[in-house]
Amino acid sequence: SFLQADPGTADLREALAGVDVVVHLGTTLEPVRDDAMVRTREVDAARRVIEAATDAGVPRVLLTSSVLAYGAHPDNEVPLHEDSELRATHGLAAAEHVVEVERWLAGWRTTHPDLKVAVLRFALLAGPGVDTALTRAFEAPRLPAVRGHRPPLQFLHPDDAAGAVVHAVDAELDGAYNVCADGWLSYDEVAAVVGRRSLEVPEELAYSGAAGVYALRLGDLSPGIVSLFVHPCVMSNDKLTATGWQPLHSN
């Protein structure tokens, strides 16, 4: 059967009755300007789905999250692990919402210990058919670069993302898991792969310019994305691969 409903507003308890596992694919990192709409879709909807699943007696829930929950920061360890602090990427509302959901979920689980929840933190998606603000930046005539910074970059093929979801369900995983290709690429390696020269700008101009373009609605690239071109934000997938999952695609 198929039920079309808005998880942010619909009563889901009856629909979820008798379900073995709920997979909530609620995370997007696209720069939607209506922040209230983004929050409803990513925070409120996630809470409602998990609450409804719990009320309906669903024993397992899988929730997708993102590497940007860790945030791109100058003191990030390389690579980040599942127990690294979730600090979000400043200026990227969707990333802040992901952290809000994960923190709420941690509290929810303390009062609902029988609920098994897997959280999959996806690396940046790239591959056939993927169209995001970030992939469009890599497809531009010149690759954006911040002068004096060459952070490592890491990606995830959409087929590997889907495979991780299936694996997490089949293996009945519980807890948080990083999902990414093995290792990472240097910025210069990425430039070589996409076959484009970089366009370097000073760090201050990169942030202020991105903020100005975004505020004037001349582009969709959220200023928070600039941090990914300044600071490291790459993960280890050791915890997930130890359960039997392997990425089929390299960075």
PASEBA-1860 file (N, C-alpha, C; in nm, 3 decimals):
! residues 251
1> SFLQADPG> 0.084/-0.119/0.000/0.000/0.000/0.000/0.088/0.124/0.000 ~ 0.034/0.234/-0.043/0.107/0.360/-0.051/0.026/0.470/0.014 ~ 0.089/0.540/0.105/0.022/0.651/0.171/0.103/0.778/0.147 ~ 0.043/0.875/0.085/0.109/1.004/0.066/0.063/1.098/0.176 ~ 0.160/1.145/0.256/0.125/1.231/0.369/0.244/1.319/0.403 ~ 0.217/1.434/0.457/0.321/1.526/0.502/0.359/1.487/0.644 ~ 0.482/1.437/0.664/0.520/1.394/0.800/0.524/1.509/0.900 ~ 0.525/1.632/0.851/0.526/1.746/0.943/0.390/1.777/1.001
9> TADLREAL> 0.284/1.725/0.937/0.149/1.761/0.982/0.057/1.641/0.997 ~ 0.080/1.533/0.925/-0.012/1.419/0.925/-0.002/1.338/1.054 ~ -0.111/1.269/1.088/-0.110/1.175/1.199/-0.058/1.042/1.146 ~ 0.064/1.006/1.184/0.130/0.890/1.126/0.115/0.762/1.208 ~ 0.060/0.773/1.327/0.058/0.656/1.416/-0.017/0.538/1.357 ~ -0.134/0.564/1.300/-0.212/0.454/1.242/-0.140/0.394/1.123 ~ -0.077/0.478/1.042/-0.007/0.429/0.923/0.112/0.343/0.960 ~ 0.174/0.368/1.075/0.295/0.296/1.114/0.267/0.172/1.199
17> AGVDVVVH> 0.143/0.149/1.230/0.108/0.032/1.311/0.147/-0.096/1.238 ~ 0.219/-0.183/1.306/0.260/-0.310/1.247/0.385/-0.304/1.162 ~ 0.446/-0.188/1.153/0.568/-0.171/1.072/0.689/-0.221/1.150 ~ 0.781/-0.289/1.080/0.901/-0.344/1.144/1.011/-0.241/1.162 ~ 1.028/-0.153/1.064/1.134/-0.052/1.071/1.092/0.069/0.990 ~ 1.120/0.186/1.043/1.094/0.313/0.974/1.226/0.372/0.929 ~ 1.235/0.405/0.800/1.353/0.470/0.745/1.314/0.613/0.711 ~ 1.371/0.709/0.782/1.337/0.850/0.760/1.451/0.920/0.688
25> LGTTLEPV> 1.427/0.952/0.561/1.527/1.019/0.478/1.494/1.167/0.473 ~ 1.510/1.234/0.586/1.460/1.370/0.596/1.563/1.479/0.579 ~ 1.691/1.442/0.554/1.796/1.542/0.554/1.824/1.593/0.414 ~ 1.827/1.724/0.399/1.873/1.785/0.275/1.968/1.897/0.310 ~ 2.067/1.920/0.227/2.162/2.029/0.252/2.151/2.135/0.145 ~ 2.042/2.133/0.072/2.020/2.238/-0.026/1.985/2.369/0.046 ~ 2.033/2.483/-0.006/2.011/2.611/0.062/1.873/2.669/0.035 ~ 1.771/2.613/0.099/1.636/2.665/0.087/1.624/2.793/0.169
33> RDDAMVRT> 1.568/2.897/0.110/1.569/3.027/0.177/1.464/3.040/0.287 ~ 1.354/2.969/0.273/1.251/2.976/0.374/1.295/2.890/0.492 ~ 1.362/2.951/0.590/1.419/2.874/0.700/1.311/2.804/0.781 ~ 1.195/2.865/0.796/1.087/2.801/0.870/1.043/2.674/0.800 ~ 1.041/2.676/0.665/1.002/2.558/0.590/1.107/2.447/0.608 ~ 1.235/2.486/0.604/1.342/2.388/0.622/1.332/2.325/0.760 ~ 1.309/2.407/0.862/1.303/2.354/0.997/1.185/2.259/1.013 ~ 1.071/2.295/0.953/0.953/2.207/0.961/0.984/2.073/0.897
41> REVDAARR> 1.051/2.076/0.783/1.078/1.954/0.709/1.183/1.868/0.777 ~ 1.284/1.932/0.835/1.398/1.855/0.884/1.398/1.832/1.035 ~ 1.343/1.921/1.111/1.343/1.905/1.257/1.208/1.855/1.305 ~ 1.105/1.932/1.280/0.973/1.894/1.329/0.926/1.761/1.271 ~ 0.951/1.741/1.141/0.907/1.617/1.077/0.980/1.497/1.135 ~ 1.111/1.512/1.157/1.188/1.401/1.215/1.136/1.364/1.353 ~ 1.108/1.465/1.433/1.054/1.438/1.567/0.919/1.367/1.559 ~ 0.834/1.415/1.470/0.700/1.357/1.458/0.707/1.212/1.410
49> VIEAATDA> 0.796/1.184/1.317/0.809/1.048/1.267/0.856/0.954/1.378 ~ 0.957/0.997/1.454/1.010/0.912/1.562/0.908/0.896/1.673 ~ 0.839/1.003/1.708/0.735/0.994/1.811/0.623/0.901/1.767 ~ 0.582/0.914/1.640/0.474/0.828/1.589/0.519/0.683/1.584 ~ 0.644/0.660/1.544/0.695/0.524/1.539/0.697/0.461/1.679 ~ 0.738/0.541/1.776/0.741/0.492/1.914/0.601/0.459/1.963 ~ 0.507/0.550/1.938/0.368/0.529/1.981/0.306/0.407/1.913 ~ 0.349/0.381/1.788/0.292/0.269/1.713/0.361/0.137/1.746
57> GVPRVLLT> 0.464/0.143/1.831/0.532/0.021/1.870/0.634/-0.028/1.769 ~ 0.679/0.060/1.679/0.781/0.021/1.582/0.913/-0.001/1.658 ~ 0.978/-0.115/1.641/1.097/-0.142/1.722/1.224/-0.076/1.672 ~ 1.228/-0.038/1.542/1.353/0.015/1.488/1.327/0.134/1.397 ~ 1.417/0.233/1.406/1.410/0.352/1.322/1.549/0.379/1.265 ~ 1.554/0.418/1.139/1.679/0.463/1.078/1.662/0.607/1.033 ~ 1.759/0.689/1.067/1.753/0.832/1.037/1.880/0.873/0.964 ~ 1.867/0.946/0.854/1.985/0.995/0.784/2.027/1.130/0.839
65> SSVLAYGA> 2.158/1.149/0.851/2.216/1.273/0.899/2.328/1.312/0.801 ~ 2.421/1.394/0.843/2.521/1.447/0.751/2.653/1.473/0.820 ~ 2.761/1.467/0.742/2.894/1.505/0.789/2.894/1.648/0.842 ~ 2.807/1.732/0.788/2.806/1.872/0.830/2.754/1.889/0.972 ~ 2.703/1.782/1.031/2.669/1.788/1.174/2.795/1.812/1.257 ~ 2.909/1.760/1.210/3.036/1.784/1.280/3.083/1.927/1.261 ~ 3.056/1.983/1.144/3.101/2.116/1.112/3.243/2.118/1.061 ~ 3.272/2.217/0.979/3.409/2.239/0.929/3.477/2.341/1.019
73> HPDNEVPL> 3.574/2.296/1.098/3.639/2.381/1.197/3.791/2.362/1.190 ~ 3.867/2.466/1.225/4.014/2.456/1.214/4.076/2.351/1.305 ~ 4.010/2.318/1.417/4.066/2.220/1.511/4.004/2.081/1.495 ~ 3.935/2.056/1.385/3.879/1.923/1.362/3.990/1.818/1.355 ~ 3.965/1.703/1.415/4.057/1.593/1.395/4.034/1.538/1.254 ~ 4.140/1.481/1.197/4.132/1.422/1.063/4.177/1.277/1.072 ~ 4.083/1.182/1.059/3.941/1.202/1.030/3.856/1.214/1.156 ~ 3.731/1.256/1.136/3.634/1.262/1.243/3.575/1.123/1.269
81> HEDSELRA> 3.545/1.094/1.395/3.485/0.967/1.433/3.346/0.992/1.493 ~ 3.271/0.886/1.510/3.133/0.898/1.556/3.121/0.966/1.692 ~ 3.225/0.960/1.773/3.218/1.025/1.904/3.275/1.167/1.902 ~ 3.312/1.217/1.784/3.356/1.356/1.774/3.238/1.448/1.802 ~ 3.267/1.566/1.856/3.161/1.659/1.893/3.085/1.708/1.771 ~ 2.952/1.719/1.786/2.868/1.774/1.679/2.858/1.925/1.698 ~ 2.925/1.998/1.609/2.930/2.145/1.624/2.868/2.218/1.506 ~ 2.818/2.146/1.408/2.752/2.201/1.290/2.845/2.296/1.214
89> THGLAAAE> 2.802/2.332/1.096/2.872/2.429/1.014/2.801/2.561/1.029 ~ 2.867/2.660/1.088/2.804/2.788/1.116/2.757/2.854/0.986 ~ 2.634/2.905/0.991/2.580/2.975/0.876/2.510/2.883/0.778 ~ 2.499/2.756/0.810/2.428/2.661/0.723/2.314/2.603/0.806 ~ 2.194/2.658/0.787/2.080/2.623/0.871/2.051/2.474/0.868 ~ 2.059/2.412/0.750/2.028/2.270/0.740/2.120/2.187/0.829 ~ 2.248/2.226/0.837/2.343/2.154/0.922/2.308/2.172/1.069 ~ 2.270/2.292/1.106/2.231/2.318/1.244/2.105/2.238/1.281
97> HVVEVERW> 2.016/2.221/1.184/1.895/2.143/1.209/1.927/1.996/1.230 ~ 2.024/1.945/1.154/2.065/1.806/1.170/2.115/1.782/1.313 ~ 2.196/1.874/1.362/2.248/1.861/1.499/2.133/1.869/1.598 ~ 2.039/1.958/1.574/1.924/1.970/1.664/1.847/1.839/1.672 ~ 1.827/1.775/1.558/1.756/1.647/1.555/1.834/1.541/1.631 ~ 1.965/1.533/1.607/2.045/1.430/1.674/2.048/1.451/1.825 ~ 2.057/1.575/1.870/2.058/1.601/2.014/1.924/1.570/2.076 ~ 1.816/1.605/2.007/1.683/1.569/2.057/1.669/1.418/2.064
105> LAGWRTTH> 1.718/1.349/1.963/1.707/1.205/1.958/1.781/1.139/2.074 ~ 1.897/1.194/2.109/1.974/1.139/2.221/1.892/1.147/2.350 ~ 1.823/1.258/2.371/1.738/1.271/2.488/1.617/1.179/2.482 ~ 1.559/1.165/2.365/1.442/1.078/2.347/1.476/0.934/2.381 ~ 1.595/0.891/2.343/1.634/0.752/2.364/1.654/0.721/2.512 ~ 1.687/0.820/2.591/1.705/0.794/2.735/1.573/0.756/2.801 ~ 1.463/0.805/2.746/1.332/0.773/2.802/1.261/0.663/2.723 ~ 1.323/0.618/2.614/1.265/0.509/2.534/1.377/0.412/2.498
113> PDLKVAVL> 1.433/0.345/2.598/1.552/0.262/2.577/1.526/0.139/2.489 ~ 1.401/0.100/2.471/1.373/-0.018/2.388/1.376/0.012/2.239 ~ 1.373/0.139/2.204/1.374/0.177/2.062/1.517/0.170/2.008 ~ 1.535/0.095/1.901/1.666/0.083/1.838/1.672/0.184/1.723 ~ 1.771/0.274/1.725/1.780/0.380/1.625/1.920/0.382/1.564 ~ 1.927/0.373/1.432/2.053/0.390/1.360/2.054/0.528/1.295 ~ 2.163/0.601/1.312/2.181/0.732/1.250/2.298/0.722/1.153 ~ 2.272/0.748/1.026/2.375/0.741/0.923/2.416/0.882/0.883
121> RFALLAGP> 2.541/0.918/0.911/2.592/1.050/0.877/2.662/1.042/0.742 ~ 2.593/1.090/0.639/2.643/1.082/0.503/2.751/1.186/0.476 ~ 2.853/1.147/0.401/2.947/1.244/0.346/2.876/1.321/0.234 ~ 2.945/1.417/0.175/2.887/1.496/0.066/2.860/1.406/-0.054 ~ 2.735/1.406/-0.100/2.698/1.321/-0.212/2.752/1.377/-0.343 ~ 2.803/1.288/-0.426/2.850/1.325/-0.560/2.838/1.204/-0.649 ~ 2.796/1.225/-0.772/2.783/1.114/-0.865/2.676/1.143/-0.968 ~ 2.647/1.046/-1.055/2.547/1.066/-1.160/2.411/1.105/-1.104
129> GVDTALTR> 2.355/1.210/-1.160/2.221/1.253/-1.119/2.217/1.337/-0.993 ~ 2.329/1.356/-0.926/2.331/1.437/-0.804/2.345/1.585/-0.843 ~ 2.252/1.666/-0.801/2.254/1.809/-0.831/2.230/1.886/-0.703 ~ 2.337/1.936/-0.643/2.328/2.015/-0.521/2.407/2.144/-0.541 ~ 2.396/2.233/-0.444/2.473/2.357/-0.451/2.622/2.328/-0.459 ~ 2.664/2.223/-0.389/2.807/2.190/-0.387/2.853/2.129/-0.518 ~ 2.774/2.037/-0.575/2.815/1.979/-0.702/2.816/2.085/-0.812 ~ 2.725/2.181/-0.803/2.726/2.290/-0.902/2.851/2.375/-0.888
137> AFEAPRLP> 2.902/2.389/-0.765/3.026/2.464/-0.746/3.142/2.391/-0.814 ~ 3.142/2.258/-0.808/3.249/2.182/-0.872/3.236/2.180/-1.024 ~ 3.116/2.210/-1.074/3.093/2.210/-1.218/3.114/2.349/-1.279 ~ 3.142/2.448/-1.195/3.164/2.584/-1.246/3.291/2.590/-1.329 ~ 3.303/2.692/-1.416/3.423/2.703/-1.500/3.553/2.708/-1.420 ~ 3.549/2.769/-1.301/3.666/2.773/-1.214/3.627/2.719/-1.078 ~ 3.712/2.634/-1.022/3.685/2.572/-0.893/3.708/2.674/-0.782 ~ 3.609/2.699/-0.695/3.629/2.798/-0.588/3.737/2.753/-0.491
145> AVRGHRPP> 3.822/2.847/-0.451/3.930/2.818/-0.356/3.951/2.940/-0.268 ~ 3.989/2.914/-0.145/4.019/3.021/-0.049/4.169/3.026/-0.030 ~ 4.226/3.141/-0.053/4.371/3.157/-0.051/4.432/3.111/0.082 ~ 4.534/3.027/0.071/4.603/2.979/0.189/4.542/2.855/0.250 ~ 4.435/2.803/0.190/4.367/2.685/0.246/4.350/2.578/0.138 ~ 4.383/2.457/0.175/4.363/2.342/0.086/4.312/2.223/0.170 ~ 4.188/2.232/0.219/4.138/2.125/0.306/4.112/1.997/0.227 ~ 4.123/1.882/0.293/4.087/1.757/0.226/3.936/1.752/0.201
153> LQFLHPDD> 3.897/1.680/0.098/3.756/1.669/0.063/3.718/1.521/0.050 ~ 3.594/1.492/0.081/3.549/1.353/0.086/3.406/1.344/0.034 ~ 3.376/1.234/-0.034/3.247/1.223/-0.100/3.183/1.087/-0.077 ~ 3.059/1.075/-0.124/2.983/0.951/-0.111/2.898/0.936/-0.236 ~ 2.913/0.821/-0.304/2.832/0.793/-0.422/2.689/0.761/-0.377 ~ 2.587/0.807/-0.450/2.449/0.780/-0.407/2.417/0.631/-0.396 ~ 2.479/0.548/-0.480/2.456/0.403/-0.469/2.510/0.350/-0.336 ~ 2.624/0.404/-0.291/2.679/0.361/-0.162/2.594/0.412/-0.046
161> AAGAVVHA> 2.534/0.530/-0.063/2.443/0.580/0.040/2.323/0.488/0.053 ~ 2.265/0.449/-0.062/2.151/0.358/-0.060/2.191/0.223/-0.003 ~ 2.310/0.176/-0.041/2.357/0.047/0.010/2.376/0.049/0.160 ~ 2.420/0.162/0.214/2.439/0.174/0.358/2.305/0.167/0.431 ~ 2.202/0.228/0.373/2.069/0.223/0.434/2.020/0.078/0.439 ~ 2.032/0.008/0.326/1.987/-0.131/0.321/2.065/-0.216/0.421 ~ 2.198/-0.194/0.425/2.281/-0.271/0.518/2.243/-0.244/0.663 ~ 2.220/-0.117/0.696/2.186/-0.081/0.833/2.053/-0.146/0.876
169> VDAELDGA> 1.959/-0.155/0.782/1.831/-0.220/0.812/1.851/-0.370/0.828 ~ 1.920/-0.431/0.733/1.938/-0.577/0.737/2.019/-0.621/0.859 ~ 2.121/-0.541/0.895/2.208/-0.576/1.008/2.151/-0.529/1.142 ~ 2.036/-0.461/1.138/1.971/-0.410/1.260/2.069/-0.327/1.343 ~ 2.134/-0.233/1.275/2.234/-0.150/1.343/2.166/-0.056/1.441 ~ 2.242/-0.019/1.544/2.194/0.073/1.645/2.306/0.172/1.674 ~ 2.275/0.302/1.682/2.377/0.403/1.708/2.414/0.482/1.583 ~ 2.516/0.566/1.595/2.558/0.653/1.486/2.670/0.590/1.405
177> YNVCADGW> 2.665/0.611/1.273/2.767/0.556/1.183/2.799/0.658/1.074 ~ 2.928/0.676/1.050/2.972/0.759/0.939/2.966/0.679/0.809 ~ 2.916/0.743/0.703/2.904/0.676/0.573/2.979/0.760/0.470 ~ 3.088/0.706/0.419/3.171/0.782/0.325/3.259/0.686/0.247 ~ 3.318/0.736/0.139/3.419/0.659/0.067/3.542/0.645/0.157 ~ 3.624/0.547/0.126/3.747/0.529/0.203/3.839/0.650/0.186 ~ 3.890/0.701/0.297/3.988/0.809/0.289/3.930/0.938/0.236 ~ 4.015/1.017/0.171/3.973/1.147/0.118/4.072/1.191/0.012
185> LSYDEVAA> 4.041/1.301/-0.055/4.127/1.357/-0.158/4.179/1.493/-0.112 ~ 4.298/1.527/-0.156/4.345/1.663/-0.134/4.268/1.756/-0.228 ~ 4.267/1.883/-0.196/4.197/1.981/-0.280/4.254/1.977/-0.422 ~ 4.385/1.968/-0.435/4.447/1.968/-0.567/4.410/1.843/-0.646 ~ 4.392/1.730/-0.576/4.347/1.609/-0.644/4.205/1.626/-0.697 ~ 4.119/1.691/-0.620/3.983/1.716/-0.666/3.985/1.805/-0.791 ~ 4.068/1.908/-0.788/4.079/1.997/-0.903/4.123/1.921/-1.027 ~ 4.216/1.828/-1.008/4.265/1.748/-1.120/4.156/1.655/-1.172
193> VVGRRSLE> 4.078/1.596/-1.080/3.972/1.503/-1.120/3.866/1.575/-1.203 ~ 3.824/1.693/-1.160/3.719/1.765/-1.233/3.775/1.843/-1.350 ~ 3.908/1.851/-1.360/3.970/1.914/-1.475/3.949/2.064/-1.484 ~ 3.952/2.131/-1.368/3.930/2.275/-1.368/4.037/2.345/-1.285 ~ 4.073/2.463/-1.327/4.165/2.544/-1.250/4.088/2.613/-1.138 ~ 4.158/2.644/-1.032/4.091/2.707/-0.918/4.092/2.859/-0.931 ~ 3.992/2.920/-0.870/3.984/3.065/-0.859/4.001/3.100/-0.713 ~ 4.116/3.154/-0.677/4.147/3.183/-0.538/4.103/3.323/-0.498
201> VPEELAYS> 4.043/3.333/-0.380/4.006/3.463/-0.324/4.049/3.466/-0.178 ~ 4.078/3.582/-0.121/4.113/3.591/0.020/3.998/3.541/0.107 ~ 4.031/3.488/0.225/3.930/3.428/0.312/3.819/3.526/0.348 ~ 3.857/3.648/0.387/3.756/3.747/0.426/3.662/3.777/0.310 ~ 3.719/3.790/0.190/3.636/3.819/0.073/3.547/3.701/0.038 ~ 3.596/3.579/0.059/3.516/3.460/0.029/3.389/3.458/0.113 ~ 3.404/3.484/0.243/3.287/3.483/0.331/3.194/3.601/0.304 ~ 3.250/3.720/0.295/3.166/3.838/0.275/3.101/3.836/0.137
209> GAAGVYAL> 3.177/3.791/0.038/3.122/3.784/-0.097/3.008/3.685/-0.107 ~ 3.026/3.567/-0.046/2.921/3.465/-0.049/2.797/3.514/0.023 ~ 2.817/3.582/0.137/2.704/3.634/0.213/2.628/3.740/0.134 ~ 2.704/3.828/0.064/2.641/3.932/-0.015/2.563/3.877/-0.133 ~ 2.622/3.781/-0.203/2.554/3.719/-0.317/2.426/3.649/-0.272 ~ 2.435/3.581/-0.158/2.320/3.508/-0.107/2.211/3.605/-0.062 ~ 2.250/3.712/0.007/2.153/3.809/0.057/2.081/3.880/-0.059 ~ 2.154/3.904/-0.168/2.096/3.973/-0.283/2.023/3.877/-0.377
217> RLGDLSPG> 2.018/3.748/-0.339/1.950/3.646/-0.419/2.010/3.633/-0.559 ~ 2.140/3.650/-0.566/2.210/3.633/-0.693/2.266/3.491/-0.707 ~ 2.255/3.413/-0.602/2.303/3.276/-0.604/2.243/3.198/-0.489 ~ 2.251/3.064/-0.499/2.190/2.978/-0.397/2.291/2.916/-0.301 ~ 2.419/2.946/-0.319/2.522/2.884/-0.236/2.526/2.953/-0.100 ~ 2.482/2.882/0.004/2.480/2.939/0.138/2.622/2.977/0.181 ~ 2.640/3.091/0.247/2.774/3.132/0.289/2.842/3.031/0.380 ~ 2.765/2.950/0.451/2.825/2.849/0.537/2.905/2.745/0.462
225> IVSLFVHP> 2.874/2.724/0.334/2.946/2.627/0.252/3.093/2.665/0.237 ~ 3.123/2.795/0.247/3.261/2.841/0.231/3.354/2.770/0.329 ~ 3.303/2.739/0.448/3.386/2.674/0.549/3.447/2.543/0.499 ~ 3.377/2.474/0.409/3.428/2.347/0.357/3.551/2.366/0.270 ~ 3.570/2.487/0.221/3.687/2.519/0.140/3.798/2.583/0.223 ~ 3.774/2.587/0.356/3.872/2.648/0.446/3.923/2.546/0.548 ~ 3.831/2.472/0.610/3.867/2.383/0.720/3.835/2.237/0.687 ~ 3.905/2.143/0.750/3.880/2.000/0.721/3.748/1.952/0.780
233> CVMSNDKL> 3.684/1.859/0.708/3.560/1.798/0.756/3.545/1.664/0.686 ~ 3.631/1.569/0.724/3.628/1.436/0.664/3.618/1.331/0.774 ~ 3.560/1.216/0.739/3.526/1.116/0.841/3.599/0.984/0.819 ~ 3.599/0.904/0.924/3.640/0.764/0.917/3.515/0.678/0.906 ~ 3.520/0.578/0.817/3.406/0.486/0.806/3.435/0.351/0.872 ~ 3.538/0.347/0.958/3.581/0.221/1.018/3.470/0.151/1.096 ~ 3.389/0.228/1.169/3.285/0.167/1.251/3.183/0.095/1.164 ~ 3.145/0.157/1.051/3.046/0.095/0.964/3.104/-0.023/0.887
241> TATGWQPL> 3.226/-0.008/0.838/3.286/-0.119/0.762/3.310/-0.240/0.852 ~ 3.328/-0.216/0.981/3.346/-0.328/1.075/3.221/-0.413/1.086 ~ 3.105/-0.359/1.045/2.981/-0.434/1.048/2.955/-0.510/0.919 ~ 3.044/-0.491/0.819/3.030/-0.564/0.694/2.998/-0.480/0.572 ~ 2.974/-0.350/0.589/2.947/-0.264/0.474/3.077/-0.220/0.411 ~ 3.079/-0.211/0.279/3.196/-0.160/0.207/3.148/-0.068/0.096 ~ 3.212/0.051/0.082/3.176/0.136/-0.032/3.224/0.074/-0.163 ~ 3.142/0.085/-0.266/3.179/0.032/-0.397/3.251/0.135/-0.483
249> HSN> 3.248/0.260/-0.439/3.307/0.368/-0.517/3.411/0.443/-0.433 ~ 3.519/0.484/-0.497/3.621/0.564/-0.429/3.583/0.712/-0.439 ~ 3.657/0.796/-0.367/3.635/0.939/-0.378/3.654/0.988/-0.521
END
